[in-house]
Amino acid sequence: MTLSSAGLLTIADDFMIKDGGTIGVASANDAMTISSAGIVTFKDDILIKDGGTIGVASANDAMTISSAGIVTFKDDIIIKDAGTIGSASDTDAISISSGGVVNISATTASSNASTGALTVAGGAGIAADLSVGDDLRLISDDAVLSFGGDSDVTITHDPDDGLIFKSTATADDNPFLLTLQTGETDISTNEVLGAINFQAPDEGTGTDAILVAAGIEAVSEGAFSSSNNATKLSFKTAASEAASEKMLIDSAGNVGISDSSPSDYYGNTKLVISDTTSAEVAALTLRSATDGTGFIAFADSNSGNARFAGYIQYQHATDMMSFGTGSSAEIRLVQGEFYPSANNSTDLGTSSNKYKNLYVAGDTVSGSINFGDATLSNYTQTGTYTRIGRMVFIQFHMTMNAWSGAAGQAAIQGLPFAVTSAINVQPTTVGYSANVDIPGAGEGWSLNPAASTSRLDTNYYEDDGGGAALSVGDFASNSEVRFAGAYFTDAS
């Protein structure tokens, strides 16, 4: 140990004091205390000169303190396992475990970027996972949350509105995909696989107002298996309730509006609109402009006229409803008038007996007057008929010239439809006749339909109810007959 003239004490080797011993000055003889464990405690500040260093024999400048108080370490700073770093008021603010885990003991909440237990003025990089025990906030407008090694998917804040989801890939066929998945391993019937709900939970009126107001759900239609994942989409809305299903698309593509089982209806029904409330109307409305057209098409192909092989069309400008088959209009309804689309001999309905109650037809009558089985060869006639359902209305005018070899009852042959066998056959009354001799006290004559034939038999009648058949002898040369009447038919 050497003491220089300047008062510097140099110790060639170790300097030891007793356990718990102190080193000091006259005014503070316990300025520094060294425990038996070697822990050095300073009673007050430790001061070195500006720019001074603290070190060891091999590195006397291990730590340098500038005049501004900045401490610079020449090499690593190491504290003991589970050691702490802190301040006078919080000595264990930071602790480091033997495994290198750093813990910050403060629990100060963060309300902005500059408050909290740990604040970082710049960016922070984290190489692995990040777990957050409470809220995570991106508090700048237009903040972006990026995903992927090249940030190819982003979620961007749209100020005051919401979020923008984007795939930043620029190649073709790279849309943004959002997939809702369930982690369940055994899906049974009527399980919700995923849902999107719409709600206003902060509505001040409460009660119904804060319930889920609408939603879309994917719901299993049966137990899932290696060969089945049948699922429906359920669309839910609310009136004064928690939202419930009002429309669905089932796994077969059938759509039910206010009907939960559209596949139960006749045929391969694709759309069912239902309202089973008493006295309510289940309606389907097509709205067009005042000069537009509403159109319902029945197609068997997606090209050419087959796109509308059959159709129902409404033209607003003319208030005309058209019914088409074979890709063209057949029947039209205009302001109470129901008629074929053109004067093309088109019948309204069909001549099939099956549909006779819908059948309306009209044409000329080609009949003639016969006597027994003899057919006249020298006559002229005109006539028309109209058939509505089973009823046939006839108008007929005939002039007969001389004939020979004829005998028997006079009859009109060649009616357009056979007379029905039903009892409600109507007699046809002659409206005018000339050169026809009514026997006895006859007052007139009539034509009576002959059942199950296409013939009208002639008869005369008297005031007292009597009458008989008209025969060839009652008709003179140039006889003229005009009549109108009706009868029933079951003919096709």
C-alpha positions in Angstrom: 0.0 0.0 0.0 1.5 3.3 -1.0 0.4 6.9 -0.1 1.5 9.5 -2.6 2.3 13.2 -1.7 -1.1 14.0 -3.3 -2.9 11.8 -0.9 -3.6 9.0 -3.3 -3.7 5.6 -1.7 -2.6 2.7 -3.9 -3.2 -0.9 -2.8 -1.2 -3.5 -4.6 -3.7 -6.3 -3.9 -7.0 -6.9 -2.2 -8.4 -4.5 0.3 -10.7 -6.1 2.9 -12.7 -4.8 5.7 -14.7 -6.8 8.3 -18.2 -8.1 7.5 -20.6 -5.2 7.7 -17.8 -2.8 7.9 -18.0 0.7 6.6 -15.9 3.2 4.7 -16.4 6.9 5.1 -15.2 10.3 6.0 -15.1 12.3 9.1 -18.5 13.7 8.5 -20.0 10.4 7.3 -18.0 7.5 8.5 -20.7 5.0 7.2 -20.9 6.4 3.6 -20.4 2.9 2.2 -21.1 -0.4 3.9 -20.1 -3.9 2.8 -22.1 -6.8 4.1 -20.8 -10.3 4.7 -22.3 -11.3 1.4 -20.3 -8.6 -0.4 -23.3 -6.3 -1.1 -22.1 -2.7 -1.2 -24.5 -0.1 0.1 -24.0 3.6 -0.5 -25.5 6.0 2.1 -25.8 8.8 -0.4 -24.8 9.6 -4.0 -21.8 8.2 -5.9 -20.2 10.9 -7.9 -17.4 10.7 -10.4 -15.9 13.4 -12.6 -17.5 14.4 -15.8 -16.6 11.8 -18.4 -15.1 9.6 -15.7 -15.1 5.8 -15.9 -15.7 2.9 -13.6 -14.0 -0.4 -14.4 -11.8 -3.2 -13.3 -8.1 -3.9 -13.8 -8.7 -5.5 -17.2 -11.2 -2.9 -18.3 -10.9 0.3 -16.4 -13.4 2.1 -18.7 -16.2 -0.6 -18.5 -18.7 2.2 -17.7 -18.4 5.8 -18.6 -20.6 8.7 -17.3 -20.8 11.8 -19.4 -21.2 15.4 -18.0 -24.9 15.1 -19.1 -25.3 12.0 -17.0 -25.4 9.5 -19.9 -24.1 6.1 -18.8 -22.3 4.1 -21.5 -21.4 0.5 -20.9 -18.5 -0.9 -22.8 -19.9 -4.4 -22.8 -22.9 -6.4 -21.5 -25.0 -5.5 -18.5 -25.7 -8.6 -16.5 -27.8 -8.9 -13.4 -28.3 -12.0 -11.3 -31.0 -14.6 -12.1 -34.4 -13.1 -11.1 -32.7 -9.9 -10.5 -34.6 -6.6 -10.8 -34.1 -3.2 -12.2 -36.1 -0.3 -10.8 -36.2 3.1 -9.2 -36.2 4.4 -5.7 -40.0 4.2 -5.6 -40.3 0.9 -7.5 -37.2 -1.1 -7.1 -38.5 -4.2 -9.0 -40.1 -2.4 -11.9 -38.4 -4.8 -14.3 -37.4 -8.3 -13.4 -35.4 -10.8 -15.5 -35.8 -14.5 -14.9 -33.1 -17.1 -15.2 -34.7 -17.9 -18.6 -34.4 -14.4 -19.8 -38.1 -13.6 -19.4 -38.6 -9.8 -18.8 -41.5 -8.8 -16.6 -42.7 -5.2 -16.1 -44.5 -5.1 -12.8 -46.5 -1.9 -13.4 -50.3 -2.2 -14.1 -50.8 1.3 -15.5 -53.7 1.2 -18.1 -53.1 2.5 -21.6 -55.6 5.1 -22.9 -53.4 6.3 -25.8 -50.0 5.7 -27.4 -48.1 7.5 -24.7 -49.7 5.9 -21.6 -49.3 2.5 -20.0 -46.9 0.3 -18.2 -44.6 0.3 -21.2 -44.5 3.0 -23.9 -42.4 2.9 -27.1 -41.9 6.1 -29.1 -41.1 4.3 -32.3 -42.1 1.0 -33.8 -41.8 -2.4 -32.2 -40.9 -5.6 -33.8 -42.0 -9.0 -32.4 -40.5 -12.1 -34.1 -43.1 -14.6 -32.7 -46.6 -14.7 -31.3 -48.2 -11.8 -29.4 -50.8 -12.5 -26.7 -52.9 -9.6 -25.4 -54.8 -10.1 -22.2 -57.3 -7.3 -22.8 -58.2 -4.7 -25.5 -56.1 -4.2 -28.6 -56.5 -0.8 -30.2 -55.3 0.7 -33.5 -55.9 4.3 -32.7 -55.0 6.1 -35.9 -57.4 6.8 -38.7 -56.9 4.5 -41.8 -54.9 2.1 -39.6 -54.0 -1.1 -41.5 -53.8 -4.6 -40.1 -51.7 -6.8 -42.5 -51.5 -10.5 -42.9 -49.0 -12.8 -44.7 -45.3 -12.8 -45.4 -45.7 -10.1 -48.0 -48.8 -8.4 -46.4 -51.0 -9.7 -49.2 -54.2 -9.4 -47.2 -55.1 -6.3 -45.3 -57.9 -4.9 -43.1 -58.0 -1.1 -43.3 -59.9 1.3 -41.0 -62.5 3.3 -42.9 -62.9 6.4 -40.6 -66.3 6.7 -39.0 -67.7 3.8 -41.1 -66.0 0.5 -40.6 -63.4 -1.8 -42.1 -62.2 -2.5 -45.7 -61.1 -6.1 -46.4 -58.7 -6.5 -49.3 -56.5 -9.0 -51.1 -53.6 -7.0 -52.4 -52.6 -9.7 -54.9 -52.8 -8.3 -58.5 -52.9 -11.5 -60.5 -56.1 -12.9 -62.0 -58.5 -14.9 -59.8 -57.3 -13.5 -56.5 -60.5 -12.3 -54.8 -60.8 -11.6 -51.1 -62.2 -14.7 -49.4 -63.8 -14.7 -45.9 -64.4 -18.2 -44.5 -66.4 -18.8 -41.3 -65.4 -22.2 -39.8 -66.6 -24.2 -36.8 -64.2 -26.4 -34.9 -66.9 -29.0 -34.0 -66.0 -32.5 -34.9 -69.5 -34.1 -34.9 -72.2 -32.0 -36.8 -75.8 -33.1 -36.3 -79.1 -31.8 -37.6 -80.0 -28.1 -37.2 -76.5 -27.0 -36.0 -75.4 -23.5 -36.9 -72.0 -23.7 -38.7 -71.6 -19.9 -38.9 -73.7 -16.8 -38.5 -73.6 -13.0 -39.2 -75.9 -11.0 -36.9 -77.0 -7.3 -37.1 -77.8 -5.5 -33.9 -78.0 -2.0 -32.3 -77.1 -2.8 -28.6 -76.7 0.9 -27.7 -80.2 1.9 -28.8 -81.6 4.0 -26.0 -85.1 2.7 -25.9 -83.9 -0.8 -25.0 -86.2 -3.9 -24.8 -86.9 -5.1 -28.4 -84.7 -2.4 -29.9 -81.4 -3.9 -28.6 -82.2 -7.5 -29.7 -80.6 -9.0 -32.8 -82.5 -7.4 -35.6 -81.4 -9.5 -38.6 -79.0 -12.3 -39.4 -77.7 -14.9 -41.9 -76.9 -18.4 -40.7 -75.6 -21.6 -42.3 -77.5 -24.5 -40.7 -77.0 -28.2 -41.1 -79.9 -30.1 -42.6 -78.8 -33.5 -41.3 -75.9 -35.3 -39.6 -72.7 -34.7 -41.5 -70.9 -37.7 -42.9 -68.3 -38.7 -45.5 -71.1 -38.4 -48.1 -73.2 -35.6 -46.7 -72.8 -32.0 -45.8 -76.4 -30.8 -46.6 -76.7 -27.2 -45.4 -79.3 -24.4 -45.7 -78.8 -20.7 -45.6 -81.3 -19.0 -43.2 -82.1 -15.3 -43.6 -83.5 -13.8 -40.4 -85.3 -10.5 -39.7 -87.2 -9.1 -36.8 -90.3 -7.0 -36.3 -90.8 -6.8 -32.5 -88.6 -9.8 -31.6 -85.2 -11.4 -31.7 -84.6 -12.0 -35.4 -86.1 -15.3 -36.7 -86.0 -17.1 -40.1 -88.2 -15.4 -42.8 -86.5 -16.9 -45.9 -84.2 -19.9 -46.6 -82.3 -21.5 -49.5 -82.1 -25.2 -48.8 -79.3 -27.6 -49.9 -81.2 -28.4 -53.1 -81.5 -24.8 -54.1 -85.2 -24.5 -53.2 -86.2 -21.0 -51.9 -88.8 -20.7 -49.2 -90.2 -17.3 -48.2 -92.1 -17.6 -44.9 -92.0 -21.3 -45.5 -89.5 -23.6 -43.9 -90.0 -26.7 -46.1 -90.1 -25.6 -49.8 -88.9 -29.1 -50.9 -92.2 -30.6 -49.6 -94.3 -29.1 -52.3 -95.4 -30.7 -55.6 -92.7 -31.5 -58.2 -89.2 -30.0 -58.0 -90.5 -26.7 -56.6 -87.8 -24.0 -56.5 -89.7 -21.1 -55.0 -92.5 -21.1 -52.4 -94.1 -17.9 -51.1 -96.3 -18.7 -48.1 -98.6 -16.8 -45.8 -100.9 -19.0 -43.8 -102.3 -16.2 -41.6 -106.1 -16.2 -41.8 -107.4 -13.8 -44.5 -104.0 -12.8 -45.6 -102.7 -12.9 -49.1 -99.4 -14.6 -50.3 -98.5 -12.4 -53.2 -95.7 -12.2 -55.8 -95.4 -8.7 -57.5 -93.4 -7.8 -60.6 -93.1 -4.0 -60.9 -92.4 -2.3 -64.2 -92.4 1.3 -65.5 -95.7 2.7 -66.8 -94.6 1.9 -70.3 -92.7 -1.3 -69.3 -93.5 -5.0 -69.4 -93.8 -7.7 -66.8 -92.8 -11.1 -68.0 -92.9 -14.6 -66.6 -91.2 -17.1 -68.9 -91.4 -20.9 -69.0 -88.2 -22.2 -70.7 -86.6 -25.5 -71.7 -83.3 -24.0 -72.9 -81.2 -20.9 -72.4 -81.1 -19.9 -76.0 -83.4 -18.7 -78.8 -87.2 -18.9 -78.4 -86.9 -21.8 -76.1 -86.0 -19.2 -73.4 -89.7 -18.3 -73.4 -91.5 -21.4 -74.9 -94.4 -20.4 -72.7 -95.0 -17.1 -71.0 -97.3 -14.7 -69.3 -96.8 -11.1 -70.2 -98.3 -7.8 -69.0 -97.8 -4.6 -71.0 -98.6 -1.6 -68.9 -99.0 1.0 -71.6 -101.9 -0.9 -73.2 -103.1 -2.8 -70.0 -102.9 -6.0 -72.0 -102.2 -9.5 -70.5 -100.9 -12.0 -73.0 -100.7 -15.8 -72.6 -98.1 -17.4 -74.9 -97.3 -20.9 -76.0 -94.8 -22.0 -78.6 -92.9 -18.7 -78.0 -95.8 -16.6 -79.4 -98.9 -15.0 -77.9 -102.1 -17.1 -78.2 -104.7 -15.4 -76.0 -104.9 -11.8 -74.8 -107.0 -10.1 -72.1 -107.4 -6.3 -72.6 -109.6 -4.2 -70.3 -112.2 -7.0 -69.9 -112.0 -8.4 -73.4 -110.7 -12.0 -73.8 -109.7 -13.0 -77.3 -107.1 -14.8 -79.5 -104.1 -12.8 -80.4 -105.0 -12.7 -84.1 -107.8 -13.6 -86.5 -106.1 -16.9 -87.4 -108.9 -19.4 -86.7 -107.3 -20.0 -83.3 -109.8 -21.6 -80.9 -110.0 -20.5 -77.3 -109.3 -23.6 -75.3 -109.2 -27.0 -76.8 -111.7 -29.3 -78.6 -110.7 -32.2 -76.3 -113.7 -33.5 -74.4 -111.6 -33.4 -71.2 -111.5 -29.6 -71.4 -114.9 -28.9 -72.9 -116.0 -26.5 -70.1 -113.1 -24.2 -71.2 -113.7 -24.6 -75.0 -114.8 -21.7 -77.1 -114.9 -22.1 -80.9 -116.7 -20.8 -84.0 -116.9 -21.6 -87.7 -119.3 -22.2 -90.5 -122.0 -24.9 -90.6 -121.7 -27.3 -93.6 -125.0 -29.2 -93.1 -127.8 -30.0 -95.5 -131.5 -31.1 -95.4 -131.9 -34.8 -96.1 -135.1 -36.9 -96.4 -134.5 -40.2 -94.8 -131.2 -41.4 -96.2 -131.4 -39.4 -99.4 -129.0 -36.5 -99.7 -130.0 -33.4 -101.7 -127.8 -32.5 -104.5 -129.4 -29.2 -105.5 -129.4 -26.6 -102.7 -127.7 -23.6 -101.3 -127.0 -22.9 -97.6 -125.1 -20.6 -95.3 -124.6 -21.0 -91.5 -122.4 -20.4 -88.5 -122.0 -21.9 -85.1 -120.4 -20.8 -81.8 -119.5 -23.3 -79.1 -118.9 -22.4 -75.5 -118.1 -25.3 -73.4 -120.8 -27.9 -74.1 -123.3 -25.5 -75.6 -123.5 -25.2 -79.4 -125.3 -22.1 -80.9 -126.4 -22.4 -84.6 -127.7 -20.0 -87.2 -128.7 -21.6 -90.5 -130.2 -20.5 -93.9 -131.1 -22.9 -96.7 -132.9 -22.8 -100.0 -133.8 -26.2 -101.6 -134.6 -26.7 -105.3 -136.4 -29.7 -106.9 -135.5 -33.2 -105.9 -136.6 -36.7 -106.7 -136.5 -40.1 -105.1 -136.4 -38.8 -101.6 -138.7 -40.1 -98.9 -138.9 -40.0 -95.1 -138.6 -37.4 -92.3 -136.7 -34.2 -93.2 -133.6 -33.7 -91.1 -130.6 -31.4 -91.0 -127.4 -33.5 -91.4 -123.8 -32.5 -90.7 -124.0 -30.7 -87.4 -120.5 -29.5 -86.2 -120.7 -31.6 -83.1 -122.7 -34.7 -82.2 -125.8 -34.1 -80.0 -125.2 -35.2 -76.4 -127.1 -38.1 -74.9 -127.9 -36.0 -71.9 -131.6 -35.1 -71.2 -131.0 -31.4 -71.3 -131.2 -31.1 -75.1 -132.7 -27.9 -76.2 -135.2 -27.7 -79.1 -134.2 -25.5 -82.0 -137.0 -23.2 -83.2 -137.3 -22.2 -86.8 -137.4 -18.5 -87.2 -138.6 -18.3 -90.8 -139.8 -20.7 -93.5 -141.3 -20.4 -97.0 -143.0 -23.0 -99.3 -143.2 -25.4 -96.4 -146.7 -26.9 -95.8 -147.5 -27.4 -92.2 -150.2 -30.2 -92.0 -153.5 -29.8 -90.2 -153.8 -26.9 -87.7 -150.1 -26.6 -87.3 -148.8 -23.3 -86.2 -145.1 -23.8 -86.9 -142.3 -26.3 -86.9 -139.1 -27.1 -85.0 -135.8 -28.9 -85.3 -135.2 -31.4 -82.5 -131.7 -32.7 -81.9 -131.4 -36.5 -82.4 -129.3 -37.8 -79.4 -125.9 -39.3 -80.1 -126.0 -38.1 -83.8 -124.9 -35.0 -85.7 -128.5 -34.5 -86.9 -131.6 -32.3 -86.3 -135.0 -33.9 -87.0 -137.8 -31.7 -88.3 -141.2 -31.6 -86.6 -144.3 -29.4 -86.7 -146.3 -28.4 -83.6 -149.8 -27.2 -82.9 -151.5 -24.9 -80.4 -153.0 -27.8 -78.6 -149.6 -29.4 -78.1 -149.9 -31.9 -80.9 -147.5 -32.3 -83.7 -145.6 -34.8 -85.9 -142.6 -35.2 -88.1 -142.2 -33.2 -91.3 -141.7 -35.4 -94.3 -140.6 -34.9 -97.9 -144.2 -34.2 -99.0 -144.4 -31.1 -96.8 -141.6 -29.3 -98.7 -142.3 -27.7 -102.1 -139.8 -26.7 -104.7 -137.7 -23.7 -103.7 -138.4 -24.2 -100.0 -136.5 -21.7 -97.8 -135.7 -22.2 -94.2 -134.0 -20.0 -91.6 -133.5 -20.9 -88.0 -131.4 -20.4 -84.8 -131.1 -22.5 -81.8 -128.8 -24.4 -79.4 -128.0 -27.9 -78.1 -125.6 -29.6 -75.8 -122.7 -31.8 -76.9 -120.1 -33.9 -75.2 -118.1 -34.3 -78.4 -114.4 -33.4 -78.6 
